Amino acid sequence: MKKATNQALVIFGASGDLTYRKLLPAVFDLFMNNLLPDGFAVLGISRSQYTDHAFREKMKKGIKEFSNFKNAESDKINNFLSKIFYLSIDTENGEEYVLVKEKLTELNRKFNLGCNYIFYLSTPPSLYASIPKFLYGQGLTFQQKGFRRIVFEKPFGHNLLSAKELNKLLLEFFEEDQIYRIDHYLGKETVQNLMVTRFANGIYEPLWNRNFVQHVEITAAENIGVEGRGEYYDHAGALRDMVQNHLLQMVSLVAMEPPIKITPQDIRYEKMKVFRALHPLSEYDLKNHVIRGQYTASTIRGKHYPAYREEPHVAKDSRTETYVAMKFFIDNWRWADVPFYIRTGKRLPTRVSEVVIHFKPSPLPLFRHEGSSDKLNNQLILRIHPDEGILLKTGMKVPGNDYLVKSVNMDFHYSELSNQYIPDPYERLLLDCMTGDNTLFMDGEAVEETWKFVQPILDYWENHPEAPLYGYPAGTWGPDVADRLIEGKNDTWRYPCKNLADDGMYCEL
C-alpha cells in the first residue's frame, strides 16, 4: 500500500465515541503496518477539557479494545501516543480558531509536517457549515503551502435541499477535490471486491446483464436496535441512515459499466451514470414498491426487547421507519427491466450485508428438482459481512437412477486467506485520504443524485400520513408484506444466516 507524505490529522469532536472506537484505533493500525509518514501528528479538538496526557490515556484504552493490534507492545503504543495532542476550544466560536492555527504551526515545526493538514469532522452535522468557515477565516483551507483536505461523516444533508445548500457552501471554502465525504461501507474489502469479481473474471461479466439476470437483491440487516441513538435516529430513519448512502453505493458498484481505467475519476464517472439512470419513482411506485416498517416489542431466547417507540429519546407516537424495502429499476441498456430489490432494517434476526445476483432459469425444465420449486434458482451471493466471501448456488444430479437435481453450494471464504492482513474500513479510507485517493469517497454531484432519488419517498410519507407503517416483531425479517415486492412464482427474499454457506439449514442467527 502507498505510504503518505508528512501531515497532521486534525479531528474535530475528538472526545466522542467515533474517535475512541474507530478513528484512533485505525490510525494506530496504520502505524503498526508502517504506513504512516515519518512526520505525523494527530490533533484532537473538542469542547471537553483534556490535557495531552489525559487524552492519550483515553485513546490508549480505545486502542487496546478496538485495534487490530490490541496486544501490541507497550513501547509501540507509547511511541504512537507521543504523536497525539489535544486542544480544547468552543468549536462554535470562530474567534477561538486562532488557537487551532497556532497549535498547528507549533506541530508543523516539531514534526516537519510540510503544512499538510486533514480536517476530520467527527461532529454533529449542525457544525458541517460553521467549522469550514472558521478554518477559512484563519487561512487554514488554502493550499499555497501543503495540501488541505476535509472529511465529513454521514449524513451529508438531511434532504435534497440541505445537501445542495451544504455543497454550495463548502465550495466557498474548499475545492471539490479537497472534500472527502466518507462512507465506511465502501472501505470494506468485500465491497471493493464487487468490482474485482466482475471485471477480473471473464466468466461473470458476459452474464452480468438483463439477458441472464432475473433480479438483483441487496440486504443490509442489523440485529441491534437504536442503541442509545434515539435522538438522532428519530430524525433520520432507515431511509436517510442507510438507503441514501450505503445501499445506493452498493447498487452503483453492482450496476456500473467497466471503467476505462482504475482511477478515481473513471470509477466515479461510471458510478454517476448509474445514479443518473435510476428510474424516478412514480406515485404508484411510492405506494406499492416502497415498504416501511418499525420494530415492535418481542421476546427472543427468553430476553425481552422493547419496541422502537419504547427506546430512550424516541417519540411515543413516532412514525420513523426502522425498516425499508423497495423495488426499482435502472434505465440503461444493461439493466432495462431488471428489478433491483434493496432492504435494510434494525432488530432483524442477524447482522448481515450481502448482494445476491439471481440468474434466469434454464429456458426448458428438463429435470425434476428437489424441493417444492419446479426450477433451479442459480444465485451468486457476494457476502459483505460477516463470514465474508462468495457463494455460487448451482444444480447437481442427486446420486441414483433418476435425473433429480438439487441445489449445491460452491463457496469461498475470506477467512481462508489466513496469511493476509485485512484492514478495517476506516484504516483503508483514512489512508486513501492521506494519500489523496478519493476513489471510495462520494463527490458532491453523486450525493445530490442519490438524494434526488430518495427525496420523493420522504415527500410522499410526509404528505400522506395514511401511508402504511408496518409493525414487525423484533427478531424477525421485517413486515410480511415486503415479500410481495419480489416478482415470480416461488421467488422471495433470501433469508441468510450468519454463516455464508449454511442457508437452507438450521443456523445460529
N, C-alpha and C positions, 0 to 999 in steps of 0.2 A: 504494500500500500504506500501511497505517496506521503512523504513527510512534509509538514507545513513549515513555512518560514517563521521567524521570530514574531511573537504577537502576544497580546493580552486578551483574555476573555473576561468581559465585564457583565456580571449577572445582576440585573435589577430584580428585586423580590427574592434575594438570596437566602433569606431566613425561612422561606417556605418549604413545603413538602417536596416539590418537584426537584429543587436543588439538592436536597438531602437524599432522596431516594434514587434519582436518575442522573442529574447533570454531573455532579461532582464524582460519583462512582464511575460514570462513563469516561470522564476526563482522566481519572486515575487509571482506568483500563488502558487508555491510550498511552499514558506514561509507562505502564508496565510493558506494553508492547513496543516501546521505544519509538513511538510515532509523534510525540510532542517535540517541538523545536527546542534547541538548546537554550534559547532565550524565551522564556514563557512565564506568565503570571496570571493568576485569577484574582479579580477584584469583585468581591460580593458587596452589593449595595442594597440597603433596605432601611426601614424606619427603626427596626428593633435595635436595641443597644447591645452591641457585642464588641469586645476587644478582638484583636487579631488572634490572640491565644484561645479565647472562648469559642470563636467561630471555627477555628481549626479543630478544636476538641469535638465540637458537634459534628463536623464533616468527617472526622475520623471514625465516629460511630457509624455514620452512613456508609462509609467505605467498607467497614468490616461486616456490615449486614447485607449490602446490596451489590458490591463489586464482584466481578468475575474472579478477582484476585483477593478475596476477603481474607485469605490466610497468608498474605504477603508478609515478609519480614518487617519488623518494626522500623528498621533503618530506611527501608524503601518508602514506607508510608510517611515517615517523618521528613524525608527528603522532599517528597511531593508536597506535604503540608507547608513546607517553608516557602512555597511559591504562592500561597493563598493569603489574601489580605481582605480586610473588611472596612467599610465606610458607612456610617450611619447618617442619613440625611432624610429630609422630608421630600419624597420624590414628586410631590405635587407643588413644590415651591421652586420656581425656576431660578431664584437667586442663589440657591444652595448648590447649583450645579457647577459653580466655580470651584467647589471643593473636589468634585469629580475630576475636573481638568487638572487641578494642582496635584492630586494623587496619581493620576496617570503620567503626568510629567515626571514625578519622582520615580515611579516604577519603570518608566521608559529609560531613564538614566541608569537605574540599578541593573536591569536585565537586558539592556540593549534591544528593546522591542521594535525599533525601527518605525515607531509611531503607527504600528498596525494594531487596530482595535476591532473586536467583535462585541457588539452590544446585544445581550440576550435578555428579552423581556419575559421573565417568568413572573408576570404580574397580572392583576385583573385586566380584562380588555378595556376598561374605562381609562387606563393610562396609556393605551396604544397611540393616542393622538398627542398627548402632552409631553411624554418623555422624548420623542424625536425632536419636537420643537425646542425643548430646553437644551438638548445636546447641540442642536443647530445654533442656538444662541451663544454657545461657548466655542463655536468653531470646531466642534468635535465630529462633524459629519463630512468635512472637506477632505479631499484625498490628495492635496498637494504633496504632503509627506506621508507615505504609507497608505494602506487601504483602510477603509472603514466599512463595516458590514453590520446589519441589524437583523435580528432573528425574532420572529413572532410565533407564539404558540397559538393553536386554535382556541376558541373560534375567531376567525378573521371576519368580523362583521356579524350582525345579528340577523340581517336580511340583505336583500339585493341592494337597497338604497344605502344602508350603512356601509356595506362593503365598497361600493363605488365612492362614497364620500371619504372613507379611510384611505383607499388607494390614491385618490386625488390629493389628499392632504399630505401623505407620505412623500409623494413626488415633489413637493415643495422643499423637502429637506434632504432627500436621498434620491439617487438614480435607481432605476428599476433593478439593475444588476447588483446593487448593494443590498437589496431587500430579500431576505430568506424567510419564507412562510413554511414553517416546519410541520410535517405530518409524520409522526413516529411510525405509522403503519408502513410507510414507504422505506423505512430503514430496515425492515425485517428481511433477512436473507431470502426467505421463501417468496416474498412479494417480488423482489428483484429477479428471482428465478423464473417468474412468469415469462419474462422476455427471453431468457435463455432457453427455456423449454420450447418456446415457439420457434425462435429464429435460429437456434443452433442445431435443430434436428429436422432433417428432411422429411421424416415420416409424419410430422404433425401439421406443418404449415399447409400442405395441399388439402388437408381435411378441415382446416380452420375457417369455415365459411358457411353460407346459407345452403350450399348444396349437400352438406354432410352433417351439419349441426342442427339438431331439433330445437334445443333451447339451452340457455346458459343460466346457471344458478349460483348466486354468491351469498354466503352466510357469514355474519359476524355476530356470534352469540356470546353473552356473558351470563355467568351463573350468580353474580353478585347483584345487589340492589344499588341504591344510590350512595351507600357507604358514607353518610355524613355530608354529602354534597347536595343536599336537597335544595338549598337556597339557590345554587347555580342551576341545578338540573331542572327545577320547576319553571325556569325562564328559558330553558333551552329545549329539552326534549330530544328524543332519539333522532328525529329528522335533522335537526341542526347539529347535534353532537356526533353523529356517525354517518348519516347518508350524504350530506353535502360535501363531506371531505373524504373520509376513509373509503367508503363503499364506491363512490363515483371515481375515485382514483384507481381502485382495483378494476372497475369497469373499463377505464381507459387503457390499462395495461393489457387486459384480455382482448379488447376490440381494436386496438391501434394497428395501423399498417406498419410494415417493416421500415425502420428509419434508414435513410441513406448511409449514415454513419452513426456510431455510438458516441454521439456528442450531446451535451445538454441542449443545444439549440435544436438539433434534429429530433431528439426524443420528445421534447416539449411541443414541437410543431405537430408531430403525429398525434400526441395526446389531445392537443387542442382541436384537431379535426374531429375527434370522437365527441368531445363536448359540444361542438357546434352542430354535430349530426344527431344529437339526442332529439327524438321526436317530441314536440311540445305536447303536453298533456291536455286533452280536451276535457270539457266538463263531464262527459261520460267516463273518461279515464279516471278523473279525480273521484268520482262517485263509486266506481266499480273496480278499479285496478290499484287503488291505494288503501291498504288496511292499517288501521292504527289500533293499538291496544294498550292496556295499563294493567300491571300485575295486581292481583288481589291476595289476601292472606291465605296461607296454606301451611300444612304440617308435613315436613319432609324428614323421613327417618326419625320420627319422634320429636323433631325440633320445629317450633312454631316460627314462621316467618311472617312479618307484618305486611299489610297491603301498602302500596305506594303512598296512599293518602295518609297512612299512619306514620310515615317516616318523618324524622325531625325536619323542620323548616319547609314542609310541603303543605300547601293549602288543603284544607279538609274537603273542598269541592273541586280539587284540581282536575283540569281536563288535559293535562300534559301527557303525551304519549311516551310510554317506556318500550314500545314495540312498534316497528314499522315493517310492512311487507308490501312490495309493489311490483307491478309488471309494466315494462315499457319497451320501446323499440329504438333502433338506431337507423337513421335514414341514410344509408350509404350502400354502395354496390356489394360489399362483402356481407353485410348483416341484414339486408332488407327482409322483413317478415319473420325474422328470428326473435322470439320473445326473450327478453332478459328479465330474470326474477332476482330481486335482492331482498334480504330481510336482516333485521338486527333487533336485538331486544335485551333487556335485563331480566334477571331472575328466570332464565331458561335452564334446562337441565344440566348443561355443561358449558364450559368456556371453550369455544371452538371458532376458528375462522378458516374458511375454505372456498375454493372455486370449483364448480362442477360443470364440466362440458358434457352435455347429453347428446350423444350421436343418434342420428336417424337409424331406425331398424333396417334390416335387410328387406328388399322390396318383396320377396316371396318367402313366406314362412314354411320352409321345407320340413322342419323338425319340431317335435314336441319339446316344450320347455318345462323344466322342473318348477313347480310352484303354480300360483294362480294366474300369472301373466301368460298371454299367448305369444309374447315376443321377448326377445333378449334386449335389455336396455344397456347398451355399451356406454360406459362413463369413464371420463378421465377426471380424477379428483386431485387437485393441487392443494395440499393442506398447508395453510399458513401457520396455524398454531392450534393446539400443541401437537406433539408427535409429528413434527414437520416432515413432509415427504410427498411422494407422488404415488397414486394408486390407479391402476387401469383395470376396469372390470370387463372381462371378455367371456365368451362362451366356450365350453369344452364338453366333449361327449362323456356321459356317465358310463363307466365300465358295465358291460352286459351286452345282451343280444339286440336290444332296442336302440334306436337313434334318439336317445333322450339327452337333452342339452341342459347344463346347469351353468350358472354364472360363477366364475372363479376370479380371484384377485392376483394381480401381478403388481408388487409394490416395492418401493424403495424408501428408506427412512434416512433422514439426515443424520440420525444418531449413529448410523453405520460409518460415517466419516469421523471416527473417534480420534483420529490424529489431526483433525483440522480444527482450528480455533474459529468459533462462530461469534462475531461481535454482537453486542447489544445494539438495538436500533439507534439509540441516542449516541452510542460510540461512533457508529458509521456516519450518522448525519452531522455530528459535531466536527468530525474530521473533514467531511466534504466541505463544510462551511469554512473551516480553517484553510483549506487548500483552494477555495474559490470555485468548487464544483457544485453547481446548483441543479444538476440533473434531477435529483429526487425532491426538489422543492417546487412549490406552485408559484407561478408568476401571477401578477395582478389580473391579467386578462382571463386566465383559467379560473381564478376564484370567482370572477364575475359571471362567467359562463355556467359554472355549477350552481351558483345562487339563482341564476336566471331560470334554471330547470326546476329547482325546488320551490321557488317563490310562489308559483300558482297553487301549490299544495297548502302552504301556510295561509295564503289568502282565502282559499276555499274553506279551510277549517275555521278561520276567523269569521267569515261571512255566512257560514252555515252551521250555527250552533247545534242543529239537529243531526249533523253528520255523526255516524256511529263512532263511539269509543268503546271497543270491546274489552271486557274484562277477561283475564286469564289467570288461573291459579299459579302462584309462584312454583317453579319447578317443572312447568310444562312447556311445550314448544309454541306457546302463543295461542291466539284465538283460532278455534277450529275453522272459522270462515276463511282463513288465509289459504287453506288447501284448495279452495275453489278457484284461486288465481291460476293454478297450473292447468294447462290445456292437455287434452289427450286422455284416452281411456287408460286407467290404471297408473297414470302419472301422478306423482305427488312430490313434495319436498323430500330431499334426502335427510334422514334423521341420524346425524353422525354420532359416534361415540368419541370418548376422549382418545382412544387408540384408533389410529387411522384405518387399519385393516379389519377391525372387529365388527363392522356393520353387519346387520342381519343376525347377530348372535347376542347372547347376554353380555353386557359390558358394564363396567363401572363408570358411572357418569360423574 
